[in-house]
Amino acid sequence: MGAGGGTVRVNLGDINREEFVVEPRHHEGIGTLVLVRPKKNKHRWGQHELWLRSLLCREDGEVVSCGFPKFFNHGEDPASDIITEAGLAGGNVLMTEKVDGSLVIRSVVDGVVVLRTR
C-alpha cells in the first residue's frame, strides 16, 4: 500500500534483465508471484534501483512485499555518505550493527506466509 492507501505497481517489463532476475514463482493458496532480485554480479547500483533488492509482486506488477532497500557501507557510495554525514552532523542518526549472512524475509500475502531471501 502506498502512503495514501493506494496500490504500488512496478512495470516488470522495464526492469533490466541483465542485472536483475525477474522470476515468477507459484505459491500454493496465492498463485503466481514474481520475485525481483539482483544477479550475483550486480555491483553498481543507481538510486532508482535500490528498492529492487528483494521485491515481491503479482504478475501485473502490484507490489505485495519489499525487502530492505540496498544499502552501502560507509565509503562504498559517495551519495550515501553525504546523507549519512549530514545526519551525523545534525545528531539525528541511529546506527545498528550490520551482520553479514543470509537474510530471510517473511511476508504475509493473502493470508499465506511467504519466506524468501535475496
C-alpha positions as CSV (number, residue, x, y, z in Angstrom):
1,M,0.0,0.0,0.0
2,G,1.2,3.5,-0.8
3,A,1.3,6.2,1.8
4,G,-2.2,7.3,0.7
5,G,-3.5,3.8,0.8
6,G,-3.3,3.1,-2.9
7,T,-1.7,0.2,-4.7
8,V,2.0,0.5,-5.7
9,R,2.9,-1.1,-9.0
10,V,6.1,-1.6,-10.9
11,N,6.4,-2.1,-14.6
12,L,8.1,-5.5,-14.6
13,G,9.0,-5.1,-18.3
14,D,11.2,-2.1,-17.6
15,I,13.5,-4.0,-15.2
16,N,17.0,-4.6,-16.7
17,R,17.2,-8.4,-17.0
18,E,21.0,-8.2,-17.5
19,E,21.3,-7.0,-13.9
20,F,18.2,-8.4,-12.2
21,V,16.4,-11.7,-12.0
22,V,12.6,-11.4,-12.6
23,E,11.3,-14.8,-11.6
24,P,7.7,-16.0,-11.5
25,R,7.1,-18.5,-8.7
26,H,3.9,-20.4,-7.9
27,H,2.7,-20.3,-4.3
28,E,0.0,-22.6,-3.0
29,G,-3.0,-20.7,-2.0
30,I,-1.9,-17.5,-3.7
31,G,-1.0,-18.3,-7.3
32,T,1.9,-16.8,-9.1
33,L,4.1,-14.1,-7.6
34,V,7.1,-12.5,-9.2
35,L,10.4,-12.2,-7.3
36,V,12.7,-9.4,-8.4
37,R,16.3,-9.6,-7.1
38,P,19.8,-8.6,-8.3
39,K,22.0,-11.0,-10.1
40,K,25.1,-12.1,-8.2
41,N,27.3,-10.0,-10.4
42,K,25.4,-6.7,-9.6
43,H,27.9,-4.4,-8.0
44,R,26.9,-0.9,-9.2
45,W,23.5,0.5,-8.2
46,G,21.6,3.5,-9.3
47,Q,19.5,5.4,-6.8
48,H,16.4,4.3,-8.8
49,E,17.3,0.6,-8.3
50,L,17.9,0.4,-4.5
51,W,14.3,-0.9,-3.8
52,L,14.7,-3.8,-6.2
53,R,16.9,-5.7,-3.8
54,S,14.1,-8.1,-2.9
55,L,10.8,-7.2,-4.3
56,L,7.7,-9.5,-4.5
57,C,4.9,-8.6,-6.9
58,R,1.8,-10.0,-8.5
59,E,2.1,-10.7,-12.2
60,D,0.6,-7.3,-13.0
61,G,3.4,-5.6,-11.1
62,E,1.4,-4.9,-7.9
63,V,3.9,-4.8,-5.1
64,V,3.0,-7.1,-2.2
65,S,6.2,-7.0,-0.3
66,C,9.5,-5.1,-0.3
67,G,12.7,-6.2,1.4
68,F,15.0,-3.6,2.9
69,P,16.4,-1.5,0.0
70,K,20.1,-1.9,-1.0
71,F,22.3,0.0,1.4
72,F,26.0,0.7,1.4
73,N,28.8,0.6,3.9
74,H,30.5,3.9,4.7
75,G,33.0,4.6,1.9
76,E,31.2,2.5,-0.8
77,D,28.9,5.1,-2.2
78,P,29.7,8.9,-2.1
79,A,26.0,9.9,-2.4
80,S,25.0,7.7,0.6
81,D,28.0,9.0,2.6
82,I,26.8,12.6,2.1
83,I,23.4,11.7,3.6
84,T,25.0,9.9,6.5
85,E,27.4,12.6,7.3
86,A,24.6,15.3,7.2
87,G,22.6,13.2,9.6
88,L,25.5,12.7,11.9
89,A,26.2,16.5,11.9
90,G,22.6,17.1,12.8
91,G,22.6,14.4,15.5
92,N,19.7,12.5,14.2
93,V,21.2,9.2,13.1
94,L,20.7,5.8,14.7
95,M,23.1,3.1,13.7
96,T,22.6,-0.5,14.2
97,E,25.1,-3.3,13.9
98,K,25.3,-4.9,10.4
99,V,25.9,-8.6,10.4
100,D,26.6,-10.3,7.1
101,G,24.8,-13.5,6.3
102,S,21.6,-14.8,4.9
103,L,18.6,-12.6,5.2
104,V,15.2,-14.3,5.3
105,I,12.2,-12.1,4.6
106,R,8.8,-13.1,6.0
107,S,5.8,-11.7,4.3
108,V,2.1,-12.5,4.6
109,V,0.3,-12.3,1.2
110,D,-3.4,-13.1,1.0
111,G,-3.2,-14.7,4.5
112,V,-0.3,-17.1,3.4
113,V,3.2,-16.8,4.9
114,V,5.8,-16.4,2.2
115,L,9.5,-16.8,3.0
116,R,12.2,-15.6,0.7
117,T,15.7,-14.3,0.5
118,R,17.6,-12.1,-1.8
